[in-house]
Amino acid sequence: MSKRSNHPLMSPAMKMADLMDLDFSLLGVAARMGLAFGFGDATVADECGKRGIDPETFLLICRVYAFEGYRPTRETLANARLQDIVKYLHLSHAYYTDVVVPELAGALEKTIEACQERQKAVIWKFFTDYKEELSKHFAYEEGKVFPYVEAVLGERKDRQFTIGEYEENHSNVEEKLEDLKNIIMKYIPPQCGQQDVYRVLFYIYTLEEDLAKHTFIEDGILVPVVGRMENHE
Amino acid sequence: MSRRILIVVPSSIAAKGLEQVFSDLGEFEVCAILQDLSGPVEVQLRTMAPDVIIVDPSVYDFASRNSIKARIAEYTDAAVIAFAAQPLEEEVLRQFEGCIGLMDSPTAVIRKVRAALEDRGETPRADGEELSQREKEILICVARGMLNKEIADVYNLSIHTVITHRKNITRKTGIKTVAGLTVYALLNNLIDMNSIE
């Protein structure tokens, strides 16, 4: 019996182009995973195969993005390939750090150009502090959590960490972003550049929404899957 | 239930005038009018159990004028509003939850008393989005990096009340973090750059 995808709308046998068409946020997932656009009639399984990605795991990530409030079943989690989850999380960090945050910074810089010096200074400081916090958060995951997951996968025993510790230390990076959103939306001084405010808000929303999915993949998929592996060895 | 108001004003004309403002509203009830509050009368505050005390600071001598609220707080947790028959110094004024002036209109008086009661977290809040004066004051403290305990001490409020104010500030502004509130305070000219850090 072939492995059944647990959402009828998404299956490894469907065309990749049709999958992408379900929800445009999936374009980001595909791009980050290195899938090459120009899919033609290739199926999800074909395209994932080219990149050595498990199609079910790819679809699991897609469901998190496409269906609000999606919660995977135990069975789906049991079949997820951890390497691909970590790969996705890692590539997402790079995307936030190298693409979204610099775009946001550029737009914000232009927006506050016309503000008074002190207003400019305080908004910019808030943003750079947030940026700093975000990189620290990512650095912790890159430096401590992901290597640990690799160790679990490699069944190495020299580990001084548990995934539970990660869950406890998993800081909330969304609060400050929401504050920034409200500061720009509600309190940006009218003399500040209006033309770039839209771009700032667009990138904030992009980041906010993606980070929410990202956090769910960490807390709702990575943590339970690794936790189960810890207990079953 | 109507709010109990204690008036402590040496001028009987002024006291009568205040009493008049609160009569016939149902919302308030003047439970007593005193001409002095220093000395043995203070103890009576416990049994009177007022919700609001309107006090003319001149009933206290100069030396104790800066600690009127603190003295009253030993007996009751009533909101304390100054009645300024003459202009009051900033240091004296700061301790009160409001200040009523001789020239205030009756509606202004009512508004100030309601605002002071709001500080005690007792009246259901009108769901305005504008920060109240007290909320602004607390926001400024937060932006300056003060802890809830320190803010409570400065304004003679309970920590619980400070937390309620902070929740309302966050609800109204949409801003949760201290860093974000600092930006808000600065953009709205509530603080200047020099007073942070």
Interface residues (C-beta under 8 A of the other chain):
Chain A: R118 Q119 A121 V122 I123 F126 D129 E175 K176 E178 D179 L180 N182 I183 K186 Y187 I188 P189
Chain B: T173 G174 I175 K176 T177 A179 G180 T182 V183 Y184 L186 L187 N188 D192 M193
